[in-house]
Amino acid sequence: MKFKQIIIAALTLFTAVGCTDNFDELEKDPVALSANPAGQLTFTQLCMSGDGFYQWRTNLIYSGGFVQHYAGAWNVTEFGSKFKKDDGYATALWRNGYQNELKNVVDILDKTSGDPAAVNMNAVAKIMRVMVAQRITDIYGDIPYSEAGLGFSKGIVTPRYDTQEEIYTSFFHDLEEAYNQLNANGGSVKGDLFYGGDIAKWKKLANTLRLRLGMRISEVKPAEAEKQVKAALAAGVFTSNADNCIMKHLDATFNDDPASIDFRGNGLAYALVGNENGDHFSTLVIDFLRDNGDPRLPMYATPKTTSSLAWGAPLQPGETPYEGVKPGLFQWEVPMGASSTSGIQSYFKQKTTPFLHVSYSESQLLLAEAAFRGWVTGSAADYYKKGVEAGIKQLEIYGATPATQAAIDTYLNAKPLVAGQEMKQISTQLWITYIFNSIEAYSNWRRTGFPVLIPITNPDSETGGVTPKRLYYPNDEMQKNEKNYKEALSRMGGTNDWLNKVWWDAN
């Protein structure tokens, strides 16, 4: 019954966004969703940032708390800062990512395979499968991939858990294949909310994802990482913010009930609103922006309304107007009250708030690291400068008042890439550019170890202050897929524990 509710909700969404050409036929048989690749593409893209269920739990509470983007709200502090386990939070991405996203892109691949009129649609589905599965494997480790989503078409209901190394090998193969497959004569891409069917943009996205994933394995397979990064750059990655992969959300009702989510609104914004303004940027974020004169500070945060020096008093002469909440503290534990800390700008909390999946800023910062490692030509300092500038300018999509070019230039000239500090600077800038996509920030932090986080000293931390290295599998996998589940655990430390590392995490 629950699955049928999701299918019917999905069909409603397709009608609302106007991306389904054969809705009348589908309405007669709601279970025939797999016959509608355009609708499924729309649905998958909406789910990736409109799913309030796992955006709240996986992106905000756990990932955002782990990498100290946020602090203060009850759930972010209790679970994301103190590292306490909650099975519903830990398994949210697994359950909805497989059920709503991966299943649909696998169906698109099945329905478009071998169809000369759907070559581009098939290629886009390959890219989407990588985008969806990358988040799942980076959060959990070894996962079902090669046999995932094949329960209906091939009767595989207990899929094997591929090793993460195997999955990454498939990612690189699929992205290269999709890039080569995309062409002007390959048919239209319908239902595409990311790029409106623009084939050139999809080719750049495939290469930019290849760059991201190449750098992700830099510490465990550096030679392969170098190969993939070089190939991605040669084929053509993002060249400006105009290439950014953005989901533009609609003014839809917020909801995180898995059986009836309206995915059209921004799921992270829903979570920020749902936390009743308890979310604040952490002291790590605010101090970095403020102390470095970063023009993004007022674009991200609002000034505090009362003093940090005297309870309930107005700001004192010379007092900074921007303060974060220390990770591990609830907002009501702030010495001078929550009003003595900065808030999050309201345009990040709207149903229509865009979601930035992959950015030019990210690509340039990753290339800065690749250049520093000697893997690509060009100046690491120049890539770095372009990446930081793009990260400032990308905030304009949310409605932030643009920083002046003079302010940007002043910042860039005052804070260039410094010899001996390259990895720290580049990784910290990635952490800043990934704000609101904390899942990616969490992965890059595990890879590099930067930024250096504020120690968690709360005595009730379940890990003794050690940041988890992954999220753990749903325990019911033991009943549903026992053999493959146990084999995966044997490769990942023997227990379903979140202190065991994923394959690429050699930090």
C-alpha positions as CSV (number, residue, x, y, z in Angstrom):
1,M,0.0,0.0,0.0
2,K,2.8,2.4,0.9
3,F,4.5,1.8,-2.5
4,K,1.2,2.5,-4.3
5,Q,0.8,5.8,-2.5
6,I,4.3,6.8,-3.6
7,I,3.5,5.9,-7.2
8,I,0.3,7.9,-7.2
9,A,2.1,10.9,-5.5
10,A,4.7,10.7,-8.2
11,L,2.1,10.8,-11.0
12,T,0.6,13.9,-9.4
13,L,4.0,15.6,-9.4
14,F,4.6,14.8,-13.0
15,T,1.3,16.5,-13.9
16,A,2.1,19.6,-11.8
17,V,5.5,20.2,-13.5
18,G,4.2,19.5,-17.0
19,C,6.8,17.0,-18.0
20,T,4.7,13.9,-18.9
21,D,3.4,13.6,-22.4
22,N,1.4,10.4,-21.9
23,F,-0.2,11.0,-18.5
24,D,-3.6,9.9,-19.6
25,E,-2.4,6.4,-20.4
26,L,-0.4,6.2,-17.2
27,E,-3.3,7.4,-15.0
28,K,-5.3,4.3,-16.1
29,D,-2.6,2.0,-14.7
30,P,-0.6,3.7,-11.9
31,V,1.8,0.8,-11.6
32,A,2.9,1.4,-15.2
33,L,5.2,4.2,-14.0
34,S,8.2,2.3,-15.4
35,A,6.9,3.0,-19.0
36,N,7.4,6.7,-18.5
37,P,11.1,7.6,-18.6
38,A,10.5,11.4,-18.8
39,G,8.3,11.3,-15.7
40,Q,10.7,9.1,-13.9
41,L,13.6,11.5,-14.6
42,T,11.5,14.4,-13.3
43,F,10.6,12.4,-10.2
44,T,14.2,11.3,-9.5
45,Q,15.6,14.9,-9.8
46,L,12.9,16.2,-7.5
47,C,13.6,13.5,-4.9
48,M,17.3,14.2,-4.8
49,S,16.7,17.5,-3.0
50,G,13.0,17.6,-2.4
51,D,13.0,14.5,-0.1
52,G,12.5,16.2,3.2
53,F,12.8,12.9,5.0
54,Y,16.5,12.3,4.3
55,Q,17.4,15.9,3.6
56,W,16.5,16.5,7.3
57,R,18.1,13.4,8.7
58,T,21.1,12.6,6.4
59,N,22.0,16.0,5.1
60,L,21.2,18.3,8.0
61,I,21.3,16.4,11.3
62,Y,24.0,13.9,10.7
63,S,26.2,15.2,7.9
64,G,25.7,18.9,8.8
65,G,26.3,18.1,12.5
66,F,29.3,15.8,11.8
67,V,31.2,18.5,9.7
68,Q,30.0,21.3,12.0
69,H,28.2,23.4,9.4
70,Y,25.4,23.7,12.0
71,A,24.9,23.7,15.7
72,G,22.2,24.6,18.2
73,A,19.0,22.8,17.2
74,W,18.0,19.9,19.5
75,N,18.4,17.1,16.9
76,V,21.6,18.4,15.2
77,T,23.3,18.8,18.6
78,E,22.0,15.6,20.3
79,F,22.7,13.3,17.3
80,G,24.9,15.2,14.9
81,S,27.3,16.8,17.4
82,K,27.2,14.2,20.2
83,F,27.3,11.3,17.7
84,K,24.3,9.4,19.1
85,K,22.7,6.7,17.1
86,D,19.1,6.9,15.8
87,D,18.2,4.1,13.3
88,G,15.6,6.3,11.6
89,Y,18.1,9.0,11.0
90,A,20.9,6.7,9.9
91,T,18.9,4.7,7.4
92,A,16.8,7.5,5.8
93,L,19.0,7.9,2.7
94,W,19.2,4.2,2.2
95,R,15.5,3.6,2.3
96,N,14.3,6.5,0.2
97,G,17.4,6.6,-2.1
98,Y,16.8,3.1,-3.2
99,Q,13.0,3.1,-3.2
100,N,12.4,6.4,-4.9
101,E,15.6,7.3,-6.9
102,L,17.8,4.3,-7.9
103,K,14.8,2.2,-8.8
104,N,13.5,4.8,-11.2
105,V,16.8,5.5,-13.0
106,V,17.4,1.7,-13.4
107,D,13.9,1.5,-15.0
108,I,14.8,4.4,-17.3
109,L,17.9,2.5,-18.4
110,D,15.9,-0.7,-19.0
111,K,13.2,1.1,-21.0
112,T,15.6,3.1,-23.2
113,S,18.3,0.5,-23.8
114,G,18.8,-0.2,-27.5
115,D,16.3,2.5,-28.6
116,P,18.0,4.8,-31.2
117,A,15.5,7.5,-30.4
118,A,16.4,7.5,-26.7
119,V,20.2,7.4,-26.8
120,N,20.5,10.7,-25.0
121,M,17.8,9.7,-22.4
122,N,19.7,6.5,-21.7
123,A,23.0,8.5,-21.3
124,V,21.4,10.9,-18.9
125,A,20.0,8.0,-16.9
126,K,23.5,6.6,-16.6
127,I,24.7,9.9,-15.2
128,M,21.8,10.1,-12.8
129,R,22.4,6.6,-11.6
130,V,26.0,7.6,-10.7
131,M,24.7,10.8,-8.9
132,V,22.2,8.8,-6.8
133,A,24.4,5.9,-6.0
134,Q,27.5,8.0,-5.2
135,R,25.7,9.6,-2.2
136,I,24.6,6.2,-1.0
137,T,27.9,4.4,-1.3
138,D,29.9,7.4,0.2
139,I,27.6,7.4,3.2
140,Y,27.4,3.6,3.8
141,G,30.3,2.0,2.0
142,D,29.7,-1.3,0.1
143,I,26.2,-1.3,-1.2
144,P,24.0,-3.1,-3.8
145,Y,24.7,-1.4,-7.1
146,S,25.1,-3.7,-10.1
147,E,22.0,-5.7,-9.1
148,A,20.1,-2.9,-7.4
149,G,16.6,-1.9,-8.7
150,L,16.2,-5.2,-10.7
151,G,13.6,-6.8,-8.5
152,F,10.7,-6.3,-10.9
153,S,12.6,-6.6,-14.3
154,K,14.9,-9.5,-13.4
155,G,13.5,-10.9,-10.2
156,I,16.6,-10.0,-8.1
157,V,15.3,-9.3,-4.7
158,T,18.5,-10.1,-2.7
159,P,21.1,-8.0,-4.6
160,R,24.8,-8.5,-3.9
161,Y,26.7,-5.8,-2.1
162,D,29.3,-4.6,-4.5
163,T,32.6,-3.4,-3.0
164,Q,33.0,0.3,-3.1
165,E,36.1,-0.1,-5.3
166,E,34.0,-2.0,-7.8
167,I,31.3,0.6,-7.6
168,Y,33.7,3.4,-8.3
169,T,35.1,1.5,-11.3
170,S,31.6,1.3,-12.6
171,F,31.1,5.0,-12.0
172,F,34.1,5.9,-14.1
173,H,33.0,3.5,-16.9
174,D,29.4,4.8,-16.9
175,L,30.3,8.5,-16.9
176,E,32.8,8.0,-19.8
177,E,30.2,5.9,-21.7
178,A,27.5,8.5,-21.1
179,Y,29.7,11.4,-22.2
180,N,30.6,9.6,-25.5
181,Q,27.0,8.5,-26.0
182,L,25.4,12.0,-25.7
183,N,25.1,13.6,-29.2
184,A,22.9,16.0,-31.2
185,N,21.2,13.1,-33.0
186,G,20.5,11.0,-30.0
187,G,16.9,12.1,-29.3
188,S,15.5,14.6,-26.9
189,V,15.8,14.5,-23.1
190,K,12.3,15.0,-21.7
191,G,11.4,15.7,-18.1
192,D,14.8,17.2,-17.3
193,L,14.6,19.8,-14.6
194,F,18.3,20.3,-14.3
195,Y,19.3,21.4,-17.8
196,G,16.1,21.4,-19.8
197,G,17.5,18.7,-22.1
198,D,20.7,20.7,-23.0
199,I,23.1,17.9,-24.1
200,A,26.2,20.1,-23.9
201,K,25.5,20.8,-20.2
202,W,25.0,17.1,-19.5
203,K,28.3,16.3,-21.1
204,K,30.0,18.8,-18.8
205,L,28.2,17.4,-15.8
206,A,29.4,13.9,-16.6
207,N,33.0,15.1,-16.7
208,T,32.7,17.2,-13.6
209,L,31.3,14.3,-11.7
210,R,34.2,12.2,-13.0
211,L,36.5,14.9,-11.6
212,R,34.8,14.8,-8.2
213,L,34.9,11.0,-8.0
214,G,38.5,10.9,-9.2
215,M,39.6,13.2,-6.4
216,R,37.5,11.1,-4.0
217,I,39.8,8.1,-4.4
218,S,43.0,10.2,-4.3
219,E,44.2,8.7,-1.0
220,V,43.5,5.1,-1.8
221,K,44.3,4.8,-5.6
222,P,46.3,7.9,-6.5
223,A,47.4,6.6,-10.0
224,E,43.8,5.9,-11.0
225,A,42.6,9.2,-9.5
226,E,45.2,11.1,-11.6
227,K,44.1,9.2,-14.7
228,Q,40.4,10.0,-14.1
229,V,41.0,13.7,-13.3
230,K,43.1,14.2,-16.4
231,A,40.5,12.5,-18.6
232,A,37.7,14.6,-17.1
233,L,39.6,17.9,-17.6
234,A,40.5,17.0,-21.2
235,A,36.9,16.1,-22.0
236,G,35.6,19.4,-20.5
237,V,34.3,20.2,-17.1
238,F,32.3,23.2,-15.9
239,T,33.6,26.5,-17.2
240,S,31.4,28.9,-15.3
241,N,28.6,29.2,-12.8
242,A,26.2,29.0,-15.8
243,D,27.0,25.2,-15.9
244,N,26.0,24.6,-12.3
245,C,23.7,21.6,-11.7
246,I,20.8,23.3,-9.9
247,M,17.4,22.1,-8.9
248,K,14.9,25.0,-8.9
249,H,12.2,24.1,-6.5
250,L,8.5,25.1,-6.5
251,D,6.2,26.6,-3.8
252,A,4.9,23.2,-2.7
253,T,3.7,22.0,0.7
254,F,6.5,20.9,3.0
255,N,6.2,17.3,4.2
256,D,8.5,14.4,5.2
257,D,6.1,11.6,5.5
258,P,7.7,8.9,3.3
259,A,4.3,7.7,2.1
260,S,3.1,11.1,0.8
261,I,6.0,13.5,0.4
262,D,5.5,16.4,-2.0
263,F,9.0,16.5,-3.4
264,R,8.6,19.8,-5.3
265,G,9.7,22.0,-2.4
266,N,13.3,22.1,-1.1
267,G,13.7,19.3,1.5
268,L,16.6,20.9,3.4
269,A,14.7,24.2,3.7
270,Y,11.8,22.2,5.1
271,A,14.2,20.7,7.7
272,L,15.6,24.1,8.6
273,V,12.0,25.4,9.2
274,G,11.0,22.2,11.0
275,N,13.8,22.7,13.5
276,E,12.0,25.8,14.6
277,N,14.9,28.2,14.0
278,G,17.1,26.2,16.3
279,D,19.6,25.8,13.5
280,H,22.5,28.2,13.5
281,F,25.8,28.2,11.7
282,S,28.5,26.8,14.0
283,T,31.3,28.9,15.5
284,L,33.6,27.1,13.0
285,V,31.7,28.5,10.1
286,I,31.1,32.0,11.4
287,D,34.7,32.4,12.8
288,F,36.2,31.3,9.5
289,L,34.1,33.7,7.5
290,R,34.4,36.6,9.9
291,D,38.0,36.4,10.8
292,N,39.1,36.1,7.1
293,G,36.9,39.1,5.9
294,D,35.0,36.7,3.7
295,P,32.2,38.6,1.8
296,R,30.0,35.5,2.1
297,L,29.4,36.2,5.8
298,P,26.3,38.5,5.4
299,M,25.2,36.4,2.4
300,Y,24.9,33.3,4.7
301,A,24.2,34.7,8.1
302,T,22.1,37.3,9.8
303,P,23.5,39.6,12.5
304,K,22.8,38.7,16.1
305,T,20.2,40.9,17.8
306,T,21.6,41.0,21.4
307,S,25.0,41.2,22.9
308,S,27.3,38.3,23.6
309,L,28.7,40.2,26.6
310,A,25.6,41.1,28.6
311,W,22.3,39.2,28.8
312,G,19.6,40.7,26.6
313,A,21.6,44.0,26.1
314,P,22.1,45.6,22.7
315,L,25.4,45.1,20.9
316,Q,28.2,46.9,22.7
317,P,30.6,49.3,21.0
318,G,33.2,47.4,19.0
319,E,31.4,44.0,19.4
320,T,31.2,41.8,16.4
321,P,27.7,41.4,15.0
322,Y,28.3,37.8,13.9
323,E,28.7,34.8,16.3
324,G,28.1,31.1,15.8
325,V,27.0,28.4,18.2
326,K,29.7,26.1,19.4
327,P,29.2,22.5,18.3
328,G,27.9,20.4,21.2
329,L,25.8,23.2,22.6
330,F,22.0,23.5,22.4
331,Q,20.8,27.0,21.4
332,W,19.4,27.5,24.9
333,E,22.8,26.7,26.4
334,V,24.5,29.6,24.7
335,P,25.8,31.8,27.6
336,M,24.0,35.0,26.6
337,G,21.1,33.3,24.8
338,A,20.4,32.3,21.2
339,S,19.7,35.9,20.2
340,S,23.4,36.6,20.8
341,T,24.2,34.3,17.9
342,S,23.7,34.8,14.2
343,G,20.8,33.3,12.3
344,I,20.6,31.7,8.9
345,Q,19.3,34.0,6.1
346,S,15.7,33.5,5.4
347,Y,16.1,32.9,1.7
348,F,17.7,29.6,2.5
349,K,14.5,28.4,4.2
350,Q,11.9,28.9,1.4
351,K,10.0,26.1,-0.4
352,T,11.4,27.6,-3.6
353,T,15.0,27.7,-2.4
354,P,17.2,26.2,-5.1
355,F,19.5,23.2,-4.4
356,L,23.0,23.2,-5.8
357,H,24.2,19.6,-6.6
358,V,27.4,20.2,-8.5
359,S,29.1,23.5,-9.0
360,Y,31.8,25.3,-11.0
361,S,33.3,26.4,-7.6
362,E,33.7,22.8,-6.6
363,S,35.4,21.9,-9.9
364,Q,37.9,24.7,-9.7
365,L,38.8,23.9,-6.1
366,L,39.3,20.2,-7.0
367,L,41.5,21.2,-9.9
368,A,43.5,23.4,-7.6
369,E,44.2,20.3,-5.5
370,A,45.0,18.3,-8.6
371,A,47.4,21.0,-9.8
372,F,49.0,21.0,-6.4
373,R,49.5,17.3,-6.6
374,G,51.1,17.7,-10.1
375,W,48.3,15.8,-11.9
376,V,47.1,18.6,-14.2
377,T,48.7,21.6,-15.8
378,G,47.9,25.1,-14.7
379,S,48.5,27.0,-11.5
380,A,46.9,25.7,-8.3
381,A,46.7,29.3,-7.1
382,D,44.7,30.4,-10.2
383,Y,42.3,27.4,-9.9
384,Y,41.9,28.2,-6.2
385,K,41.2,31.9,-6.9
386,K,38.6,31.0,-9.5
387,G,37.0,28.5,-7.2
388,V,36.6,30.9,-4.3
389,E,35.3,33.6,-6.5
390,A,32.7,31.3,-8.0
391,G,31.7,30.1,-4.5
392,I,30.9,33.7,-3.6
393,K,29.0,34.5,-6.7
394,Q,27.0,31.2,-6.7
395,L,25.1,32.5,-3.6
396,E,23.2,34.9,-5.8
397,I,20.9,32.1,-7.0
398,Y,19.4,32.1,-3.5
399,G,18.6,35.8,-3.5
400,A,21.6,37.0,-1.6
401,T,22.7,40.5,-2.2
402,P,25.7,40.1,-4.6
403,A,29.1,40.9,-3.3
404,T,30.8,43.7,-5.2
405,Q,33.7,42.7,-7.4
406,A,35.9,45.1,-5.4
407,A,35.0,43.2,-2.2
408,I,35.7,39.9,-3.9
409,D,39.1,41.1,-5.3
410,T,40.1,42.5,-1.9
411,Y,39.4,39.2,-0.2
412,L,41.1,37.1,-2.9
413,N,44.2,39.3,-2.8
414,A,44.3,39.2,1.0
415,K,43.9,35.4,1.2
416,P,45.8,33.8,-1.6
417,L,46.8,30.1,-1.7
418,V,49.9,29.8,0.6
419,A,52.7,27.4,0.1
420,G,52.6,24.7,2.7
421,Q,48.9,25.3,3.4
422,E,47.4,24.2,0.1
423,M,45.5,21.1,1.3
424,K,44.1,22.9,4.3
425,Q,43.0,26.0,2.4
426,I,41.5,24.1,-0.6
427,S,39.6,21.6,1.5
428,T,38.3,24.3,3.9
429,Q,37.0,26.3,0.9
430,L,35.3,23.2,-0.4
431,W,33.7,22.8,3.0
432,I,32.4,26.4,2.7
433,T,31.2,26.0,-0.9
434,Y,29.4,22.7,0.1
435,I,27.3,24.5,2.8
436,F,23.7,23.2,2.3
437,N,25.2,20.0,0.7
438,S,26.7,18.7,3.9
439,I,26.7,15.1,2.5
440,E,29.4,16.1,0.1
441,A,31.2,18.1,2.7
442,Y,31.2,15.1,5.0
443,S,32.7,12.9,2.3
444,N,35.4,15.4,1.5
445,W,36.3,15.9,5.1
446,R,36.7,12.2,5.6
447,R,39.0,12.1,2.6
448,T,41.2,15.1,3.6
449,G,40.8,15.7,7.3
450,F,40.1,19.4,6.7
451,P,38.9,21.6,8.2
452,V,40.1,20.6,11.6
453,L,36.9,20.3,13.6
454,I,36.2,21.6,17.1
455,P,36.7,18.7,19.6
456,I,33.5,17.3,21.0
457,T,33.9,17.0,24.7
458,N,30.3,16.3,25.8
459,P,30.4,13.5,28.3
460,D,27.3,11.9,26.8
461,S,28.8,11.5,23.3
462,E,28.2,7.8,22.3
463,T,31.6,7.7,20.5
464,G,33.7,9.5,23.1
465,G,33.9,12.5,20.7
466,V,35.0,10.5,17.7
467,T,33.3,11.6,14.5
468,P,31.5,8.6,12.8
469,K,33.2,7.4,9.6
470,R,30.0,6.3,7.8
471,L,26.3,5.7,8.6
472,Y,25.3,2.1,9.4
473,Y,23.1,-0.2,7.3
474,P,19.4,-0.8,8.2
475,N,19.3,-3.7,10.6
476,D,16.5,-5.4,8.7
477,E,19.0,-6.1,5.9
478,M,19.9,-9.1,8.1
479,Q,16.4,-10.5,7.5
480,K,15.9,-9.3,3.9
481,N,19.4,-10.0,2.4
482,E,21.3,-11.9,5.0
483,K,24.0,-13.6,2.9
484,N,25.0,-10.5,1.0
485,Y,24.7,-8.3,4.1
486,K,27.1,-10.5,6.1
487,E,29.6,-10.6,3.3
488,A,29.6,-6.8,3.1
489,L,30.1,-6.5,6.9
490,S,33.0,-9.0,6.7
491,R,34.8,-6.5,4.4
492,M,33.9,-3.5,6.5
493,G,35.2,-4.4,9.9
494,G,32.9,-7.3,10.8
495,T,30.2,-5.2,12.5
496,N,27.5,-2.8,11.4
497,D,29.3,0.1,13.1
498,W,29.6,3.7,12.1
499,L,33.2,4.0,13.2
500,N,34.4,1.6,10.4
501,K,35.7,3.4,7.4
502,V,34.5,3.2,3.8
503,W,37.1,2.0,1.2
504,W,38.3,5.4,0.0
505,D,38.8,6.8,3.5
506,A,42.5,6.4,4.1
507,N,42.8,9.5,6.3
